[in-house]
Amino acid sequence: MTASSLFDLTGAVALVTGASSGLGRRFARVLAENGARVVLVARRKERLDKLSAEIEAAGGQALPIAADVVNRDEIARAFDAAQARFGPVTVLVNNAGVATPQSFLGMREETWRQTLDINLDAVVATAQEAARRMVASGGGAIVNIASILSFGVQKGNLAYAVSKAAVLQATRAMALELAPKGVRVNAIAPGYFSTEINADYLASPQGEAMSRAVPMGRFGQEGELDGALLLLASRAGSFITGATIVVDGGHMLAIAGR
């Protein structure tokens, strides 16, 4: 079997949350480029429509669905729409997330609640919806997006770090229960990646100082999560479950070495 056939996703139906921008947008593109029919889920429909048109213009197939991941009914409807258009979802990329930096002493209750609602509760609920359907249809793969802050902490990001640490444990617990049922569950823990959301900050003097702490001397670029995603979503990762792939340019090594 060739490497290209191992990573081929022809016939797969991949649902990506948070697909309207940032890493989610890239995830949707690379899945489509490798043969998957992609279901694009986010709140901003106009952005999803634009991405869908771009994917289809490149020869792929996409279905944009406006939905709020904190609303279980809307997520269930997204899976229903995906199945009606393409068939059962076989790959879930649980990507939607939010970060609102605030000091612990100054953190507002609504910041804590919103961060946990989106980064943890919605991740678990969406994975549960996907897993129930995958078990019924013969299996699949779930890829949760964690963070290097699943392992360490950073000043001003308590809620985010707590939520992402919980995603890591949730991934392991899901994997243990679902392995006998044909559903693999893994996570990707990115370091700092330049996206439209954080580009200004990462280009600032503070961001440049942070990049010097990364052993590779820079932040991650758009396509550098593609390999990890394709491994976990495709048959190339058929015996991998409960794992977390850290993609951070060695940043965790530097943190651990302090």
Secondary structure per residue as TSV (DSSP state, phi and psi in degrees):
chain	resnum	aa	ss	phi	psi
A	1	M	-	360.0	131.3
A	2	T	-	-79.3	160.6
A	3	A	H	-60.8	-40.2
A	4	S	H	-63.3	-36.6
A	5	S	H	-73.5	-30.9
A	6	L	H	-61.6	-40.0
A	7	F	S	-94.2	0.4
A	8	D	-	-68.8	136.1
A	9	L	-	-114.7	19.5
A	10	T	T	-57.1	128.3
A	11	G	T	95.6	-15.4
A	12	A	-	-78.3	151.1
A	13	V	E	-119.3	112.9
A	14	A	E	-112.6	123.9
A	15	L	E	-103.4	126.1
A	16	V	E	-118.1	120.8
A	17	T	E	-89.1	154.8
A	18	G	T	64.2	36.0
A	19	A	T	-84.2	-2.8
A	20	S	T	-81.0	-15.1
A	21	S	S	-159.8	172.0
A	22	G	H	58.9	-140.4
A	23	L	H	-64.3	-36.1
A	24	G	H	-60.8	-39.5
A	25	R	H	-60.8	-44.5
A	26	R	H	-65.5	-42.5
A	27	F	H	-56.9	-44.8
A	28	A	H	-61.7	-42.5
A	29	R	H	-62.4	-47.7
A	30	V	H	-69.8	-34.1
A	31	L	H	-63.7	-43.3
A	32	A	H	-65.6	-40.7
A	33	E	H	-62.8	-23.4
A	34	N	T	-104.7	19.7
A	35	G	T	106.9	-11.9
A	36	A	-	-75.3	148.4
A	37	R	E	-87.1	125.7
A	38	V	E	-109.9	139.6
A	39	V	E	-110.5	118.5
A	40	L	E	-100.3	117.0
A	41	V	E	-121.1	127.1
A	42	A	E	-171.4	177.4
A	43	R	S	-84.2	-28.4
A	44	R	-	-90.5	92.5
A	45	K	H	-61.6	-37.8
A	46	E	H	-63.9	-35.1
A	47	R	H	-70.7	-39.0
A	48	L	H	-64.1	-41.7
A	49	D	H	-60.2	-42.2
A	50	K	H	-64.5	-45.3
A	51	L	H	-63.9	-41.8
A	52	S	H	-59.5	-43.2
A	53	A	H	-63.9	-38.5
A	54	E	H	-66.5	-41.9
A	55	I	H	-64.3	-43.8
A	56	E	H	-70.0	-33.4
A	57	A	H	-65.0	-27.0
A	58	A	T	-88.0	3.3
A	59	G	T	100.8	3.8
A	60	G	-	-93.6	-177.3
A	61	Q	E	-125.8	132.9
A	62	A	E	-145.5	150.7
A	63	L	E	-131.7	112.2
A	64	P	E	-86.2	132.4
A	65	I	E	-134.9	118.1
A	66	A	E	-78.4	121.1
A	67	A	-	-157.3	149.6
A	68	D	-	-100.6	121.1
A	69	V	T	-65.6	-17.4
A	70	V	T	-81.4	-6.0
A	71	N	-	-105.1	107.0
A	72	R	H	-60.2	-36.5
A	73	D	H	-64.9	-40.0
A	74	E	H	-67.9	-37.6
A	75	I	H	-66.0	-43.0
A	76	A	H	-60.4	-40.8
A	77	R	H	-65.5	-34.3
A	78	A	H	-64.0	-43.1
A	79	F	H	-66.0	-37.4
A	80	D	H	-61.7	-45.1
A	81	A	H	-65.5	-38.8
A	82	A	H	-61.5	-44.9
A	83	Q	H	-66.3	-38.4
A	84	A	H	-65.3	-34.0
A	85	R	H	-86.9	-46.6
A	86	F	H	-117.9	-16.5
A	87	G	S	106.8	179.9
A	88	P	S	-60.1	141.2
A	89	V	-	-67.3	129.1
A	90	T	-	-111.0	-15.5
A	91	V	E	-135.4	128.5
A	92	L	E	-114.7	128.2
A	93	V	E	-109.7	105.1
A	94	N	E	-87.8	81.8
A	95	N	-	-106.8	-25.1
A	96	A	-	-55.7	134.2
A	97	G	-	-164.5	167.4
A	98	V	-	-144.1	148.3
A	99	A	-	-136.7	125.7
A	100	T	-	-128.7	90.3
A	101	P	-	-61.1	126.8
A	102	Q	B	-152.2	145.9
A	103	S	-	-64.8	155.9
A	104	F	T	-59.9	-45.1
A	105	L	T	-67.5	-28.3
A	106	G	T	-100.7	1.9
A	107	M	-	-66.1	130.4
A	108	R	-	-84.4	150.4
A	109	E	H	-59.9	-38.8
A	110	E	H	-66.6	-29.7
A	111	T	H	-66.5	-46.7
A	112	W	H	-58.6	-48.4
A	113	R	H	-66.4	-44.9
A	114	Q	H	-63.5	-42.3
A	115	T	H	-62.1	-45.1
A	116	L	H	-69.7	-36.2
A	117	D	I	-59.5	-47.0
A	118	I	I	-83.9	-46.3
A	119	N	I	-80.1	-21.1
A	120	L	I	-123.0	-60.9
A	121	D	I	-57.8	-45.2
A	122	A	H	-69.1	-33.5
A	123	V	H	-63.4	-46.0
A	124	V	H	-66.4	-44.2
A	125	A	H	-64.8	-41.9
A	126	T	H	-68.4	-40.7
A	127	A	H	-63.3	-38.6
A	128	Q	H	-64.6	-44.0
A	129	E	H	-60.8	-45.4
A	130	A	H	-64.3	-45.9
A	131	A	H	-63.4	-42.6
A	132	R	H	-58.0	-41.9
A	133	R	H	-73.3	-38.5
A	134	M	H	-64.1	-42.0
A	135	V	H	-60.2	-42.2
A	136	A	H	-68.8	-27.7
A	137	S	H	-104.6	2.7
A	138	G	T	112.9	6.0
A	139	G	-	122.8	178.1
A	140	G	E	168.4	-170.4
A	141	A	E	-135.6	134.2
A	142	I	E	-115.8	129.6
A	143	V	E	-119.8	110.6
A	144	N	E	-91.8	141.7
A	145	I	E	-99.0	111.5
A	146	A	-	-97.7	-139.0
A	147	S	-	-170.5	161.4
A	148	I	G	-66.5	-17.3
A	149	L	G	-79.8	3.8
A	150	S	G	-71.0	-23.1
A	151	F	T	-107.5	-29.0
A	152	G	S	-132.1	-178.1
A	153	V	-	-127.8	167.4
A	154	Q	-	-145.9	139.5
A	155	K	T	-58.2	136.2
A	156	G	T	83.7	5.9
A	157	N	B	-133.3	38.5
A	158	L	H	-58.5	-51.1
A	159	A	H	-61.6	-42.4
A	160	Y	H	-64.9	-45.8
A	161	A	H	-63.2	-42.0
A	162	V	H	-61.8	-44.9
A	163	S	H	-64.3	-40.3
A	164	K	H	-75.9	-31.8
A	165	A	H	-63.6	-39.6
A	166	A	H	-66.3	-35.9
A	167	V	H	-60.7	-38.2
A	168	L	H	-61.5	-47.5
A	169	Q	H	-68.0	-38.4
A	170	A	H	-61.4	-40.4
A	171	T	H	-58.5	-46.2
A	172	R	H	-64.7	-43.2
A	173	A	H	-65.9	-41.4
A	174	M	H	-61.9	-44.9
A	175	A	H	-59.5	-42.1
A	176	L	H	-62.3	-44.0
A	177	E	H	-74.7	-34.2
A	178	L	H	-92.7	-15.0
A	179	A	G	-54.0	-45.0
A	180	P	G	-69.1	-11.5
A	181	K	G	-103.1	8.1
A	182	G	T	85.9	15.0
A	183	V	E	-116.0	121.6
A	184	R	E	-92.8	140.8
A	185	V	E	-132.3	121.1
A	186	N	E	-137.5	174.8
A	187	A	E	-136.2	153.7
A	188	I	E	-114.7	132.0
A	189	A	E	-113.5	92.9
A	190	P	E	-74.8	150.7
A	191	G	-	-82.5	-145.1
A	192	Y	-	-87.3	121.9
A	193	F	B	-119.6	139.6
A	194	S	-	-78.8	120.4
A	195	T	-	-134.0	174.8
A	196	E	T	-62.3	-23.0
A	197	I	T	-75.3	-39.2
A	198	N	T	-116.5	8.9
A	199	A	H	-58.1	-42.1
A	200	D	H	-63.8	-44.3
A	201	Y	H	-65.0	-44.1
A	202	L	H	-67.2	-22.9
A	203	A	T	-87.8	-6.2
A	204	S	S	-77.1	168.3
A	205	P	H	-56.4	-37.3
A	206	Q	H	-65.5	-41.4
A	207	G	H	-65.8	-40.2
A	208	E	H	-64.3	-37.5
A	209	A	H	-64.5	-38.6
A	210	M	H	-65.4	-38.7
A	211	S	H	-63.8	-29.8
A	212	R	T	-70.2	-17.3
A	213	A	T	-81.9	-11.5
A	214	V	S	-84.4	124.2
A	215	P	T	-53.0	-33.7
A	216	M	T	-80.0	-4.5
A	217	G	S	79.0	15.2
A	218	R	S	-160.8	171.4
A	219	F	-	-89.0	163.2
A	220	G	B	-68.8	150.3
A	221	Q	-	-109.3	165.5
A	222	E	G	-46.1	-49.9
A	223	G	G	-84.9	1.4
A	224	E	G	-83.4	3.0
A	225	L	G	-103.9	-4.3
A	226	D	H	-58.1	-45.5
A	227	G	H	-62.7	-44.5
A	228	A	H	-63.9	-41.6
A	229	L	H	-63.3	-48.1
A	230	L	H	-65.7	-36.3
A	231	L	H	-59.1	-48.1
A	232	L	H	-77.3	-23.5
A	233	A	H	-89.3	-19.7
A	234	S	S	-108.8	-179.9
A	235	R	G	-67.7	-14.7
A	236	A	G	-61.4	-26.6
A	237	G	G	-106.2	29.3
A	238	S	T	-62.9	-19.7
A	239	F	T	-113.9	21.8
A	240	I	-	-112.0	120.1
A	241	T	-	-151.7	147.1
A	242	G	S	77.7	11.6
A	243	A	-	-99.3	157.2
A	244	T	E	-127.0	123.4
A	245	I	E	-98.8	118.9
A	246	V	E	-89.8	125.8
A	247	V	E	-126.4	93.5
A	248	D	S	-146.1	12.0
A	249	G	T	65.9	19.4
A	250	G	T	88.4	9.4
A	251	H	H	-58.9	-40.3
A	252	M	H	-63.0	-32.2
A	253	L	H	-64.2	-40.4
A	254	A	H	-68.0	-39.2
A	255	I	H	-65.0	-44.7
A	256	A	H	-66.7	-27.5
A	257	G	T	-83.0	-5.0
A	258	R	-	-72.8	360.0
